[in-house]
Amino acid sequence: MKKILLVLSLLIPVGAQAQKVDSLRMDSIIHNLPDVIVKGERPIAKVNGSAITYDLPRLIQKKAVDNMYDAIKEIPGVIVQDKKLSLGGMPTTVVLDGKVTNMTVDEVTSLLKSMPANRIAKVDVMYNAPAKMQVRGALINIRLKHSHIDGISPLQGEINLSWKQQHDAEFGERTSLLYNKGKFSLDLMYQHSHGDDYTITDERSHHRLDDGTIHDINSHEVERGNGYGHIYRLGMDYNFAENHQLSLVYNGEYHKSNIIEDISGNVLGTTDLNSHPWLHDLRLDYSTPFGFKVGAEMTYYHRPEVQHLASTLPTGTLKYIVDNDQQVNRWKYFLSQEHTLKDNWGINYGAIYSTSINHTNQQYVEVKTTTGDHPSSEYTRLKEDDINVYFGLSKNFSSKLMMDVSVAAEYYHTPIWHQWNCYPTFNLTYIPVPGQMLQLGLSSNREYPDYWEMTNFTSYSNGGYNEITGNPDLKPTSDYQLTLVYLLKDKYQFTAWFDHDEDYFVQTPYQCHDRLAVSYKNLNFNFQQQAGIQAALPFKCGNWLDTRLMLMGAWQREKADRFYDIPFDRNVLFGVIKLNNTITLSAKPDITLSADGYIRSKEIQATYDLPASGDMDLSARWQFLKKHAILKVYCNDLFETSGINPHIDFKGQNLKMSFSCYRTFGVSFTYKFGGYKEKSHEAVDKSRFKQ
């Protein structure tokens, strides 16, 4: 039979996809015609209104990826900067099935790493999320698989075992179970992690005082840690009918860690830190077929911590025992409504009320010091109330032009701040021809400090030479972002953006002039600005090589007129190159190899200079036992170049830091049973707890 290969790039008009969320392009279309075989490749992305929907399972099907965090990093335009996921160079919020919670970077990472990647159905990317998503700014919405297939056991599950070796070893065990029968479903997830950690930090401080003396403070800190953690979840859903669901979810966590630090050099001492935080979170959601949703969430977080420090500094000796404790009670209530009107108009509106009480205590049990600084005990009780009301409009003018616009009004109340804020969002999407998309978006947001950062507490590190101080007067940051996205052939993506952060804050060190101490404190700057462009370019070579290239260039400016006695106005141009390669070594057996790397040029953060860095990761994946089992072997940071060693040489401030960086080896084994189908796990809101 004669075979003619035809690439069908215009199988389905993109405008039709924008009107029907679940429109699909077939991964391969094969028509049995006389002497002809026709094949078409589904694009990796399609447009759904203001969202770009990615077929992430297909992007990672040959990658050695076994958790959601690693899977998200495969989305075009997503990179990790300073251990934070960013989209188009901007920080982004990750939600599951549209259920929004605010999480710290550590908690997002922990949650996504605890969830298997094969739970993902699709991923919606929004550079400017509309108000109905109850998120402002960039958004990644992970849509997970839910449906149960007839003929498959109602009880399904997955087991995962992992080992990671850096300087020391860490281990993890995870199990996920799902029971789905008729209108009722129940899911259970449990993860146990345990192991040791080892890091080294070198700090060199050239410290000038007002009396004219100069002191060189060099310290070498070795940190050894060990601990374990439990993450568990129980969820129950009852589906009265299609799009009519009652959901109850409990999430819990418990961790325990012990860290011992030995310090040598100009500072001599030891620090012993013990902590065991835990969390209880209960959430109830109810959704109806006519677009009405209502829910409530209760969160209790408690983090007790005990620190013993004994050190000798050039200024004297310091010895203390301190009990730190944070307790947060938070309640959240929300409701929303959507209507589909005539002539492709839609409206949505809703309200969110959240309130929290933060009890924070720092009790110095014992203090002996000859340094002249005597730490004192403090207690803070902070109550916050937040009321958010939003309204949005959407309109499909044609299959080529779509718009959504929304505005949210928010009242934020604390004993310090009482203010109303308005957050407009605008998206205009134009599809000139099938396969192309141009989207212009505008969004605004506010970022609030962590609870611990808003206290007047002082903690010590590096033997007491470094002072970490809270700031009760810290203002929230107001963020405004303008983006332009161009999608070509439903797979090549180009992005340009401009971002302005008013009252931007970040913790920055300052060498005190009146004493030998380095103060670490969050202060509000005038602003931070960033403008950039980014291109995500996928390529294929036959059936054996899949390559994705990401190029990014950006300009960043930070200005602070009131930063101690050294105001600054700094800017920098920086770039990132990221290359992901997947090589199919064998189809039978199913073995693939991945080689991923990136290079980042130097950047700035306040008075910090951040030198260039890079990374190279290698991994291999073997899928066997009729695709029920997956074995992954990997080596991350092959050349030990991913670490960033910041330094400051600015207006008399002279400080250098060096952090240990280790090559990481690991093995992961996953086994699925019972025709495992995935269930969504919504994240828990711990955005502002002490970490």
N, C-alpha and C positions, 0 to 999 in steps of 0.2 A: 504494500500500500504506500502510495506516495504521500509524504507528510509535509504540509506547509505550515509554518509557524507564523501566526498573526498576533501582534500585541494590541489588545483592545484598550485604549486609554480613555475612551469616551463612552463607556458602557451605560452609565446612568448619569443624567444631568445633575450637577451639584445642587442646583436650585431645588430640585425635588427632594434631595436629601435634607436640605435645610428645613423643609416643611414637615418631614417625617423623620423623627429622631432615630428610629430603628431601621431606616433604609440600609440595605446591605449591598455591597459589591461582592460577587463571588470570588473566592480566593483563586480558583482556577475554573474556567468555563471550558468544558470539552463537549463539543457537538459532534456526533458521529455522522458525518456527511460523506458522500462518495469521494474517496481518495483524499479527504481533507480532515485535519485535526486542528481545531482552533483553541488557543490557550490565551487567557487574559489574566494579568496579575492585579490583584486588588491593591489599591494605594494604601499607604500606611495611615492616611488621615482623611477625614471628610469634615465638612462644615455643617454644624447644627446651630443656626442662629448666631449667637455671640460666642459659641464654644467650638473648639477644634477637637474632634473626637479621634483618638488614636486606637488602633487595634494593637494594644500592647502585648497580648498573648502571642501574636504572630511576630512581633519584634523580638521577643525573648525566647521563642520556641527552641532555638538552638544554642542559647546562651547558658552558661553555668550559673543560673540565677535561681535561688531557692527561697527568697523572701521578697516582700513588697518594696522594701527600701532600695535594694539593688535593682529591682525591676523599674522603679520610677526614674532612676538615673539613666535609663535607656531612652526616655522620651526626648525627642529633638528639642534642643533649647534648654534642657535642665542640666545644671551643673551643681557641684558642691563647692561653696565658697566659705571658708572659715567654719567648716562643719555645719553649714546651713544650706538647705536646698534652695536654689534660686531658679527663676524662670525669666529668661530674657534679661539676666543680670539683676533682677529684682527679687527680694524675698517673697516667698509664696506660702500659702496656706494649703495643707492637704486635708481633705475630708473624705469620708467613706459613705457612699450612697447618698450624698447630699446632706448628711447629718453633721452639723457643724459643731465643733468644739475648738477652743483655743488651747494650744499645747506649747510647751517649751520645745526647743530644738532637741533636747535630750529625750523628752517623752515621745515626740514624734518618731524619732529614730528608734527608740526602744519598741514602740508599738508596731511600727512597720517591719522591723526585723523579726518580730515574734509571729508574724502572719505569713503563711505560704503564698508564693507568687501565683500559683495556679488558681487562686480564688478570684483573680481579676478577670472581668469580662471585657470592659472597655475603660478608657480613661478620657475624661473631658478636661480640656485645658482652657482656662479663661484668663486672659491677660488683664481684664477689668471686669470682675464679677459683678453682676447686677445685684441690687439690694435684696431681691427675693432669695438669693443664696445665703443671706445673713452673714456674708463675708465681704470685706472690702479689699480691693487690690487684686493681685494675681491669685489664682485658685487652681488647684489640681483636684478634681473630683474622681475618685476611684469607684467605678461601678462594679459590683461583685455579682457572681453567679448565685442564683437562688433556686431555680426551678428543680423539681425532682422528676426524674425520668422513669416512666413506667417500666417495670421489668427489672429494675435495679433495687437492691436491698434498701429498705428505709433507713437502715443504720449504715453510715459511711464514716470514714475517718482517714487520718494521716498521722504518721509518726516520723519525727525527724530527730537525728542525733548529730551533734557537731563537736569538733575539736579545733581550737585555734591556738597556735603557738607563736607568740612574739618573743619577748625575753622569758616570760613565764607562760604557763598554759591556762586556757579557759575552756570550759565545757558547757554544753547546752543540751537539754532534752525538751522536746515539744510534742504535744499531742493535741489533735483537734478532732472532735466528734460531732456528728450532725444526725439527728433523728427527724425525719420528715414523713408525716403520714396524714393524708387528707388535708384539712385546713390548718393543722397544728404542726409546728416545727420547734425543735429545741436544739440548741447548740452549746457546746462546751469546749473551752480552750484552756490549756494549762501549759506554762513554760517554766522550767527551772534552769537557772544559770548559776555557775559557780566557778571559782578559780582564783588565780593570783595575778597581781599586776606589779610592774616594776618600771619606774621612770627616774630620770636624772635631769636636774635643772641646774644650770650654771648661771650665776648673775654677777655682772661686773658693774659697779657703780662708782663713777668719778664725781664725788659729792662736794660741792662748794657751799660754804656757810658764810653768813653775813660778817663774821669776824675776820674773813680773809683766808681762813684755813681751808685746805683741800684734803679730803679723805678718800682713799681708795678702798672700797668695801667689796671684797670678792668672797663669794660663797658658793659652796658645792652641796647641793641637796639631793640625797638619795631617798626615794619614796618607795616603800614596799607596802602593798595592800593585798588584802584577801577578803572574800565575802561571798555571799550568795543572794539570790533573789527569786521571788515567785511572782508570776503574773497569771491571773486566773479570771475567767469570765463565764457567766451563765446567761444565756439569752433565750427568750420564749416569744414566739410570734403566733398570732391567730388571725387567719385571713377569712373574714366574713364573706368576701367576694373579691373580684378583681379590683385592685387599687383600693381596697377597704381592709385596713390592717390595724391590729392592736399589738404593740410591741413593748416588752418589759425586759430590761437589761441590767445586770449587776456586773460591775467591774471591780476588781480588787488587786492590790499589789502589796507586797511586803519585801523589804530589802534589809540586809544587815552587812555592814562593812567595818573593817578596822584598817586604819592607815597609820604607819609609823614612818616618821621622817627623821633622818640623821643629817645634821648640818655641820659642815666643816669650813675652814677658811678664817676670815676675819670675824665671822659669826660662828659660834660653837653652840650646839644644842640638839635637843630631841623634841619631837612632837608626837603625841599619841592621840588619834582622833577616832572616836567610835560613834556611829550613827545607825539608826534603824527606823527609817521612815515607812509609813504605811498609808494606804488609801482605801476608802470605800466610796463607791459611786453608784447611784441608782437612777435610772432614767426610764420614763414612760412616754411613749409616742402613740398618737392615734391619727390615722389618715383616712380620708373618705374619697369616694369616686368623684365627687363634685368639687375637688380642689381645696378642701378645707383640711388643715392640719393643726394639731394642738399637742403640747407636750410639757413636761416638767422634768427637772433634773436636780438631784441633791448630791452634794459632794462633801466629804469630810477628809481632810488631809492633816496628818500629824507627823512632825519630824523632830524627835529628840536627838540631841547631839552633845557629847561630852568631849572636851579637849583638855589635855595636859601638856603644858609647855614648860621647858626649863632651858634657858639659854644664857650665854655670855656674849654681850655686845661690846663694841669699843666704848660705849657710854655707861656700862654697868651690867648688872645681872637682872634677869626677869624670870619669875617663876609663878605660874598660876594654874588654877583649875577652874574651868568655866562650863556652865550648863547652858547650852542654847536650845531653845524650844520654839517651834512654830506650829500653831493650830489654826486651820482655816475651815470655816463653815460657809458653804456657798449654796444658794438656791437660784434656780433659773426657770422662768416660765415663758412660753412662747406660743404664738398662734399666727397662722397665715392663711390667706385665701387667694386663689387664682381663678380668673374667668376668661373663657375664650368667647370673643364677641364676633359680630359680623365683619365682613370685609377684611379678615385676617388681623383684626385688632385683638389685643389681649391686655388685661390689667391684673396687677397683683398688689397686695397690701398686707401688712401684718404688724405685730408689735412684739417686743421682747423686753422682759423685765428681769434684771438680775440684781442680787444683793449678796453681800459677803461681809463676814466679820473675821478679821485677822488678829489673833492673839499671838504676840511675839515677845519672848522673854529671853534676856541674857543675864544670867546670874553668876557673878564671880564668887565662887565658893572659897577660894584661897588665893591671896595675892602677896607675893614678896618681891619687891623691886628696889633697885638702887639707880634706875635709869632716870628717875625724876617724873616719869609718867605713870600714874596710877589708874588703871582701867576701872571703871565704875559699872555697877549693875543697872540695867534699864528694863522697863516694861512698856509695851505699846499695845494699845487696842485701837484698831482702825476699822471703821465701818464705811462701806461703799454702797452706793445705789446707782443703778444705771437703767434709764428708760429709753428705748429705741423704737421709733415708729417710722415705717417706710411706705412708699407708694411708687409703683412702677408701671410703665406702659411699654408695649411691644407692638410692632407693626411690620408685616411683610407687604411691602408695596408691590412687589412682583417676585418672580423666582430669582431675580438678580439683585434686588435691593432690600435689605432688612435693617431694622432699627430697634434698639431698646434703650430706654432712658428711665432712670429712677432717682429718687432722692430720699435720704434717711435723715431724720432729725433725732438728735440724741441729747439727753440731759444727764450730766455726770455730776454726782454729788459726793463729796468727802468733807471732813472737818476743815480741809484746806481749800479745796476747789469746788466751786459751784458755777457751772457754765453749760450753755447750750451750744451744740455744734451741728453743722449741716454738712452732709456728705453727698454730693451729686455724683452720678455715674452715667456715662454715655457710651454707647457702642453703635457704630454704623458699619454694616457689612455689605460689600459690593462684590458680586460674582460676574465678571464680564463675560466669561466663557466657562463651560464645564471644565473643572480641574484647576481653576484659578480662583483666588479669593484675596480681596484687599479689605482690611478692617482697621478702622480708626477708633481709638478708645480713650476715655478720660475717666479717672477714678480718684477718690480721696479717702483718707483713712487717718486714724489716730492710734499710736502705740503707747500703751501705759507701762510704767515701770513695774518690775517685780515687787511683791510685798516687802521682801527683806530690804530691797534697795531704798525704800521709803521710810526706814527707821533711822534713828540717830545712833545706832550701835557701832562699835568699833571692834574688829577682830584683827588677829595678828597672824602673819606668816613669815617665813624666812627668819625664824628665831626671834621675831618681834621687830625686825628692821622694817618690814613692810606692814603698813596699817591699812586695813580695808574698812572704810567708813561709809555709812549710809547717808542719805540726803532727803530729809522730810519735805524739802521745798522743790523737789524735782518735778518738772512739768512734763506732761505727756507730749509726744512728738506728733505734729500734724504733717501728713504725707500727701503729696499731690503728684500724680503720674499720668503722663501722656504717652501712648504707644501707637505704633503703626506696624501691622503685620501683613506680610504678603506670602501667600501659599501658591506655589507653582507645581502643576501636574499632581496635585494632592500629596506631594511628598517633600519637595524642596521648600524650606521655610526661611524667610528673611524677616528680621525684626529690628525696628528702631525705637528708641524710647528716650524720654527725659523725665527725671524724677527730682522733686524738691522736697526736702524734709526740714520743716521749720521746728526750732527748739530740739534739734537732734541731740541725743545723749548717748554716751558710751563711757565705760569705766577706763580711765586713763591715769597712769602714774605721774607723780610730780615729786621731785626731790625738794624737801622742805629746806628753807634757808636758815631757819632758826634752830634746827636740831637735826641730828643724824637719823632721819626717818624718810621713807618713801610713802607718800599718801596715794592710795587707790580710791577714787571716788567718782561716781557718776555726776557729771555736770551738764547743764544744757548749753549747747553751742548756738550760734545764730542760725546756722543751717548746714545741711549737707546737700550737694547737688551731684547728679550723675546723668550723663548722656552717653548713649552707646548704640552700636549696631551689632547684629549677630546673624550668622548664616548657618543653617543645619542642612547638610548635603549628603544624602545616602547614595551609595553606589553598589552595584552587584557585578560579579564576574562569574557567569555560569551558575551552577548550583553548588559551588564549593566555597565561594568567598562573598561575604556580606560586610560592607564597610560603611561607616557613618562618620563624616567629618563635621566638626563644629568649630567655627571661627568667631571670635568675639573681640571687639575693640571698644574701649570706653574711656571717657574723661570724667574725673571725679574732683570735686572741690569741697573743702570743709573750712568754715570760718567761725571763729570764736573771738569776740571783742573782749569778753570777760573770762579769761582762763588764767586764774591766779594773776601773776604779774607778767605773763608772757602771752599776750594775745597772738593769734595766728590766723593766717589766710593762706591755705596750701591747696595745691592742685597737682594732678598727675594724670598721665596717659598710660593705660595698661592694656594688655591683651591676653587672651587665652586661646590655646589651640588644643582641641580634644579629638582623638581618633579612636574609634571602636572597630575592631575587626573580629568577625566570627568565621572560622574555617571549618568546613565539614570534612573531617578525616575519613569517615566511613558512614554509609547509610545503614548497612547491616554488617556488624552491630552498629547501633546509633551512637557515634562518638563525635564530639565537636570540641574545638579548641578556640579559646578567646584570648586576644591580646589587645588590651586597652591602655591608653596612655594620654597624658595631658601635660602641657607646659603653660605656666602662668608667669607673666613678667612682674616686676616689683610694683607694690601699691603703697598706699598710706592709710593710716588711721589716726586721726588727731595729730599728736606730735610723733607718733610711731612711724618708722620706715619699715616696711615689710618686704624683705628680699624675695627674689624670684624662687619658684619651686616647681617641681614636676613629679610625675608618678608613672609607674609602669606596672600593670597587673596582668598576670597570666592565670588561666584557669582551664580545666578540662572537664567535660561532662559526659557521662556514660549512662544511657537510658536503656533498661533491660527488664526482663520478666514481664513482657507484654506492656511495657510503659508504666508498670506499677512501681518500679524502683528506679531511683536516680542516685548516682554516685558522683560527687563533685570533689575535685582536688584543685587547690588554688595556691598561688603565691602572690601576695599583694605588696606593693612598694618594693619591687625587685631590687632597685638600686638605692633604697633608703634615702630618697630625695624629697619626700612629700612634706617633711617638717618645715615650719616657718619659724625662724629665729629673729624676732623683732629687735630693733635697737632705736635709741633716741639720741640725737645729737642736734639740739635745737635751743638756741638762746641760753646757753649755760647749763642746760640739762644734758646729762651724759649717762646713759644707761644701756646696757647690752644684756640680752638673755639668750640662752641656748638650751633647747629642749631635746631630749633623747628621741631618736627615731629608729624604729626597728622593722626589719623585714618580717612579714607575717606569712606563715604557712598554715594551711587548714584543710580539713576533710569534713564533708557533710554527706549524710546518707538519709534519703527520704523514701518512705514506703507508703503507698496509698492502698486502701482496701475498701471493699463494699461499693465500688463505683463512685468514689468520693466526689460529691458536688459541694461547692463552697457556699459559705454563709458570711454575711457581712458582720464586721466587728466595728462599732463606732468607737471613736477615740474618747478619752477622758480629758476633761479640761483641767490642766494643771499648769496653765501658762505662766502663772506668776508666783509659784511656790519656790521656796529655797531649794536649790539643787546642790 
